[in-house]
């Protein structure tokens, strides 16, 4: 019987990247993508090595997906905002 003793370090990193992807504007998109990749790798490693940290990897994956979604919404909002005001400023002159 294998006893789980250590927490997978990649699962911790994926959670950190996931949280930062929600909190940091624009850079969060890159951090979210990295968080997803690292989380998937951590999940595979945990299945092989029987380490702790599966919950952290899942939380990192979830936070990364939410962070990417928020970043995409923010970027699209910025683009629409500037397009709207650039069109409005041309109509006023």
N, C-alpha and C positions, 0 to 999 in steps of 0.2 A: 504494500500500500504506500503510495507516494503522499508525502505531507507537503502542503504548500507553505513555504517559509518566506520567500522573497516576493516583492512586488515588482512587476515588469516596469522598467524605467521608461520604456517607450509609451506605455499607457499614461504615465504621469505627464510626459511631454505633450502627448496628444491632447490631454485635458487643458493644459496651460495654453497651447495654441488655440484650442477651441474657444476658451474664455477670452483670450486676447482678440480673436477674430470678431467677437461681438463688440468689444470695447474700443478698438482702434479704427478710426475711419480710414478708408482706402487701402491701407496696408493690411487690414483685416481680411481682405479678399485672398491675398497670398497666404496669410497665416491659416485661413480656413482650409485652403487646398492642402497645405502641408499637414494640417491637423488630421484631415481625412486619410491621407496616405500613411501617416505614422500610426494612426489608430488601426487601420487595416493590418499593417505589419505587426503591431502589438498583439492583435487578436490571434493572428496566425502563430506567433511565437508562444503565446500563452497556451494555445491548444497543444503545442508540441512539448513544451517544457513543464507544463502544469504549475505555472507561477500564479501568484495573486495578481489582481489588477484588471480583470475582465470588465468589471463595473466602471472602472476609470476609463478604459478604452471606449466603452459604449457611450459614456458621458462626453468624452472628448469628441467622438464622432457626431453626436447629437448637437453639441455646441458649435462644432465646425459647420455643420449644415445650416443651422440657424444663422450663424455669423455670415456665411456666404449669401444666404437669402437677404439678410438685412443690408449687406454691402451692395448687392445688385439693385435693391429697391432705392437705396440712397443715391447710387450713381445715376440711375434712370431719372430720379427726381431732380437731381442737379441739372441734367441735360435738358429736361422739359422746362425747368425753371428759367434757364438761360435762353432757351429758344423762345419761350413765351415773352420774356422781357425784351429780347432783341427784336422780335416782330412788332411788339407794341411801340418801341421807341422809333421804328421806321414809320409807323402809321401816324405818329404825332407830328412829324416834321412836314 
